[in-house]
């Protein structure tokens, strides 16, 4: 009986080893084919369709607020406020009545949406190209030019600035914090992921 179990065990090991060898051989063949291929493939405009009828346009003009927030991290009203300043800072150098080829992204809202999806989402470049209907070269150019315009837009918006509370607010918040945590005195807030030396670490709760 022991001999039969041993032989079955050896037989199963032999099958697994044979399967591993076949898998390694297949992977090696695929790698060799990939390395021998000299043809490069790109996303082209014809395969992406019209950027004015892309997934982003359906999301932007669609009724679902939650999907818009999940994609851009902003509500539609906040997006429109930011877009108002972005329109002033982002310059389109080609298009109707201008020299050069017409832009792939016709609307400035598309450029701003691309930036926000790029910052807040996990999509790679290919996914963004398909979502916005633009080729990779245009994607990189829009991100580079749009980032400069977005930075300038944020400096103009008061709500985008980092502002400290007034002294009266600091005192009020400090009293509320001390009511909940008596050992925390004269503290009105905290900064996440920040470390500061404590002059009296033994008194910390």
Residue, then its C-alpha position, 0 to 999 in steps of 0.5 A: x500500500x505504501x508503495x502504491x501511494x509513493x508511486x502515485x505521488x511520484x507520478x503527480x510530481x512528474x506531471x506537474x514538472x512536465x506542465x511547468x516545463x511546457x509553460x516555461x517553453x511557451x513563455x520563452x517562445x512568446x518573449x522571442x516573438x516579442x523581441x523579434x517584432x520590429x513593428x511598433x503600434x500606436x494609438x491613432x486619431x482615426x481609431x479614437x473617434x471624435x473627442x467631442x463625443x468621447x466618454x468624458x463629454x458624456x460624463x461632463x454633460x450627464x446627470x450623475x453627480x457622483x460619477x463626476x465627483x469620483x472622476x474629478x474629485x470636484x462637484x459640478x459647481x466647483x468645477x465651473x468656478x475653477x473653469x471660469x479662471x481656467x478659461x482666462x489662463x489657458x490659451x488655444x493657439x490654433x483653431x477657427x480663424x487661427x493658423x495651424x491645425x485645429x485642436x483635438x480638444x475643442x473645449x477648455x472644459x475638456x482640458x481641465x477635465x483631463x488634468x483632474x482625471x490625471x491627478x485624481x484617477x489611476x488611469x494610464x495614458x492609453x486609458x486617458x487617450x481612449x476616454x478623451x478621444x485624443x492621441x498620445x502626443x496631444x495628451x502629453x501636450x495638453x497636460x504640459x500646457x494645462x498644468x501651467x494654466x491650472x497653476x495660474x488659475x489656482x493662484x487667482x482663486x481665494x478658496x484655493x489658497x491656504x488660509x489660517x483661522x483668525x485668532x478668535x477662531x483659534x481660541x474657540x477651537x482650542x477650547x473645544x479641543x481641550x474639552x474633549x482632550x484635557x491634556x491638549x492645551x492651546x491646540x486648534x488643529x493638526x497637520x497630517x503627516x507632519x512631525x514636530x519635536x515635543x519639548x515635554x514628551x512624557x506629558x503627551x497622552 
